[in-house]
Amino acid sequence: MDRRSLLRGALAGAVAAPAAGLLTAREASAAPAAFDVLIGDVNSGRIFLFDRNKPFTDHTIKGQLNPAGSGHPMEHRFRATDGDGEILLAVTGTATTGTASIYRRRDKKLLWSVSDVRNYPHSIERARGTGVVVVAGRSHGSGGGAATGGSLHVFRPANSHASSLVRAGSPVPFHQAHGPLWDPRLERLWVSGGKRLTAYRIVTTANSAKLVEDTGRRLDAFTRAHDLQPDFRRPGRLLVTDTYGVYAVDTASMTRSTLHERRYVKSYVRHSSGEQMWTGAVENGNVFGTKYVHFNVSGVARAREGAIIYKARLDTTAYA
């Protein structure tokens, strides 16, 4: 994560107004959508699951986990598998190293972990079908525009279980790698980082797996690309945050449009109901974020007292 100047005061402790044209009258007046939210708390090092329509207190915790490895919880997302059922993908990290891990959701059993991700891991994804897992990490040390380095760490399974994952070759260089996301419609792995959003084919054999860039789906249109999520309201559209805003990318035309001009948003997603959920830092505050998860359509900001929330994810195994 970039240790730079932070968000403008518009984000401080309150819900900023959504960009014009994003909300319809029906969306703005509808009852809040019901869904659960997975958050990572930098202060406690734990991952929590909450009902978005209830206060984020100790009494309302629906699930929690202290993920493997030292450092901050940088990513946490659910996926569905044939061999292990629903799993939780997680990464923790520091400026120089990190740990990627996979847990079985129903009993929190640790199925797989690797602790030698030798850069600053920011996210993890599992490609449906192949079972290949990719961990994205940016460069060592502090961030900022002068930072260099970053890579994608690829792991392939020997069978249908996460416990069989092994490294698949050397890390793939990717400047400031932050957000991997599998696209089942295109059968591509999207990755964001630095100025770039691009897609990879995952090519596998019985004993290998490698990433092959689909250069026709490359978009160099960002400043320091950060989070990457699907738009669950509009298939075929990706949501990307970077230093200066939140953007939508149409995967058919590979064109970018601006959704919000909020700086240093750490995570952003749109639920199928139209609700927009995001987290972000504030000026002169903690570089990872605040205690709030913001919901634009319902106009709510849920606070987890004592927490610093870096990313918030929907409780879903869907990719798009």
HELIX and SHEET records of a PDB file:
HELIX    1   1 GLY A    9  LEU A   11  5                                   3    
HELIX    2   2 ALA A   25  SER A   29  1                                   5    
HELIX    3   3 ASP A   58  THR A   60  5                                   3    
HELIX    4   4 ALA A  162  SER A  164  5                                   3    
SHEET    1   A 4 GLY A  63  LEU A  65  0                                        
SHEET    2   A 4 ILE A  47  ASP A  51 -1                                        
SHEET    3   A 4 ASP A  36  ASP A  41 -1                                        
SHEET    4   A 4 ILE A 309  LEU A 314 -1                                        
SHEET    1   B 4 HIS A  72  ALA A  80  0                                        
SHEET    2   B 4 GLU A  86  GLY A  93 -1                                        
SHEET    3   B 4 GLY A  98  ARG A 104 -1                                        
SHEET    4   B 4 LEU A 110  VAL A 117 -1                                        
SHEET    1   C 4 TYR A 120  ARG A 126  0                                        
SHEET    2   C 4 VAL A 133  ARG A 138 -1                                        
SHEET    3   C 4 GLY A 150  ARG A 156 -1                                        
SHEET    4   C 4 VAL A 166  ARG A 167 -1                                        
SHEET    1   D 4 TYR A 120  ARG A 126  0                                        
SHEET    2   D 4 VAL A 133  ARG A 138 -1                                        
SHEET    3   D 4 GLY A 150  ARG A 156 -1                                        
SHEET    4   D 4 VAL A 172  PRO A 173 -1                                        
SHEET    1   E 3 ALA A 177  ASP A 183  0                                        
SHEET    2   E 3 ARG A 188  THR A 205 -1                                        
SHEET    3   E 3 SER A 208  ALA A 225 -1                                        
SHEET    1   F 4 LEU A 228  PRO A 230  0                                        
SHEET    2   F 4 ARG A 237  ASP A 242 -1                                        
SHEET    3   F 4 GLY A 245  ASP A 250 -1                                        
SHEET    4   F 4 THR A 255  HIS A 260 -1                                        
SHEET    1   G 4 VAL A 265  ARG A 270  0                                        
SHEET    2   G 4 GLN A 276  GLY A 280 -1                                        
SHEET    3   G 4 TYR A 292  PHE A 295 -1                                        
SHEET    4   G 4 VAL A 300  ALA A 303 -1                                        
END                                                                             
